[in-house]
Amino acid sequence: MTVMPRLRAVPVVLLHGIEGTATTFFEQVLTLASHGTGVIAAQYPAHKAHAVWLLSLECFLDHVRAKEAHLYGDGLGAVSGSALE
């Protein structure tokens, strides 16, 4: 298992929609990163239950050691991301 270093700033996590992939955000990642913003374009598998998806996102954020994150979602990614507490 790879241990991720703690992120220095609050990252922007980009969540794709139901038919998208992390590559949807290619231009946004380049632009944000060029301005020194920590950015993660999350690629996640399909889940059968929304609760499982939320749990997997929380586990992912724990894995990358992001105590906080700015979430930006497209379509279902926006709906799902807004359900996090």
N, C-alpha and C positions, 0 to 999 in steps of 0.2 A: 504494500500500500504506500502511495506517495503522500507525504505530509506537506500540505500547502503552507507557505509562509503567511503570516497574518497580513491582511491587506492594510495599507497605511491610511487610506481614506475610505469613506463609504462608497462602495462601487455601485455602478448602474448595472442591473441585471436585466437583460432583454429576453422576453418570453415570447416565443413564436405562437402563431395561431394553429388551428387544427390541421390545416393543410400545408403549413410552413415548416421551415427548418431554421437552424441557427444561421445559415448562410443568408437568410432574408435580411439580416442586419449588417451585412458586410460593410457597406458605406458608413453606417452609423458607428460601427466599431472603429474604423479607421479615423473618422473625424474626432470622436470622443477621445480616443487614445492619443491622437496627435496634440490634444490640448491638455494632456496629463491626467485625464479622468480614468479611474479604474473601471473597466467595463468587461462584462462577461455575457456572451451570447450563449445562453443555455440550450443545449440539444437534449431533449428528453424523449423517452419511448412513450408509446401510447399506454394509457392505463384504463382499466375498465371502470374504475370508480373515482370520482372527484376527490374523495377523502384520501385515497391512496396517492394521487398526484400531489396533493398538498403536503402530505407527509414526506414524499420523496423530495420535494423542493426544499422543505425545511432541513432534511438530512444533507442535501447538496450544499446549502448555505452553511451548515455546520462544518462540512468537510472542507470548504474553502475558507473557513474561519472568518466568515463575514457576520459579525454580531449585528450589523445593520446593513440594509441595502435599499437603494432606490429601485423600485420595480417599474419597468415599462413593458407593457404587453400589447400584442396585436391580436385582435379577435378573441378567441378563447383564452389566449395567454393573459389578456387584460382582465377578463372575467375571473379567471382562476387566481391570478396574482392579487386581485383586490379582496379575495376571501381570506388571505393570510392575516393573522393578528399581529 
